[in-house]
Amino acid sequence: MNNALASCIRVCAASDAILLLEDGVLGATKSSPQADAIHRLIESGVRVFAISFDIKARGLSELQLESVELVDYDDFVTLTIQHRCVQSWY
């Protein structure tokens, strides 16, 4: 099992943002093992995003956490510009 999302969540600060893409969007579902942690992060000020195309491509639209913001690939670029440090987690 990949623990990348759990590791990422542990080091997030209130000014950070998480962008879930490709199979990482599974973390944005109500049944995700990290769903509660994602809710707590969002309540603490961390913004959590998921690529809308990846959510739809995996048939997860009905299972998505409502608090996760959907973005497209143009928004992905904007997010990388807005955040000084970008870290990939695999």
C-alpha positions as CSV (number, residue, x, y, z in Angstrom):
1,M,0.0,0.0,0.0
2,N,1.3,3.5,-0.9
3,N,1.4,5.9,2.0
4,A,2.3,9.0,0.0
5,L,-0.9,10.9,0.8
6,A,-0.7,10.1,4.5
7,S,2.9,11.3,4.5
8,C,2.0,14.4,2.7
9,I,-0.9,15.1,5.1
10,R,1.5,14.8,8.1
11,V,3.7,17.7,7.0
12,C,1.1,20.2,5.7
13,A,0.8,23.6,7.2
14,A,-2.2,26.0,7.0
15,S,-0.7,27.9,4.1
16,D,-0.2,24.8,2.0
17,A,-2.3,23.2,-0.7
18,I,-2.6,19.6,-1.9
19,L,-3.4,18.8,-5.5
20,L,-4.6,15.2,-6.1
21,L,-4.2,13.9,-9.7
22,E,-4.2,10.7,-11.7
23,D,-4.9,7.8,-9.2
24,G,-4.2,10.1,-6.3
25,V,-7.8,11.4,-6.7
26,L,-8.8,8.2,-4.9
27,G,-7.8,10.1,-1.8
28,A,-10.5,12.6,-2.5
29,T,-13.3,10.0,-2.0
30,K,-15.6,9.5,1.0
31,S,-14.3,6.0,1.4
32,S,-10.6,7.0,1.4
33,P,-8.6,5.9,4.4
34,Q,-7.5,9.6,4.6
35,A,-10.9,11.1,4.3
36,D,-11.1,12.2,8.0
37,A,-7.5,13.6,7.8
38,I,-8.4,15.6,4.7
39,H,-11.4,17.1,6.4
40,R,-9.2,18.1,9.4
41,L,-6.7,19.6,7.0
42,I,-9.3,21.7,5.2
43,E,-10.7,22.9,8.6
44,S,-7.1,24.0,9.5
45,G,-6.8,26.1,6.4
46,V,-5.1,23.7,3.9
47,R,-6.8,23.8,0.5
48,V,-7.2,20.4,-1.1
49,F,-7.8,20.1,-4.9
50,A,-8.4,17.3,-7.3
51,I,-8.2,17.3,-11.1
52,S,-11.8,17.1,-12.3
53,F,-10.9,15.1,-15.4
54,D,-9.2,12.4,-13.2
55,I,-12.2,12.2,-10.9
56,K,-14.6,11.8,-13.8
57,A,-12.4,9.3,-15.7
58,R,-12.4,7.0,-12.7
59,G,-16.1,7.3,-12.1
60,L,-15.7,9.0,-8.7
61,S,-18.0,12.0,-9.1
62,E,-20.6,10.6,-6.8
63,L,-18.0,9.5,-4.2
64,Q,-16.0,12.7,-4.1
65,L,-15.6,14.6,-0.8
66,E,-17.6,17.8,-1.2
67,S,-14.8,19.8,0.6
68,V,-12.3,18.9,-2.1
69,E,-12.1,21.6,-4.8
70,L,-12.2,20.4,-8.4
71,V,-9.8,22.1,-10.8
72,D,-8.7,21.6,-14.5
73,Y,-5.2,21.5,-15.9
74,D,-5.1,25.3,-16.4
75,D,-5.8,25.6,-12.7
76,F,-3.0,23.1,-12.0
77,V,-0.6,25.5,-13.7
78,T,-2.0,28.5,-11.7
79,L,-1.5,26.6,-8.4
80,T,2.1,25.8,-9.2
81,I,2.7,29.6,-9.8
82,Q,0.8,30.6,-6.6
83,H,2.8,28.3,-4.4
84,R,6.5,29.0,-3.9
85,C,7.5,25.4,-3.2
86,V,6.1,22.5,-5.1
87,Q,6.7,18.9,-3.8
88,S,5.6,15.8,-5.6
89,W,4.7,12.7,-3.5
90,Y,4.7,9.3,-5.1
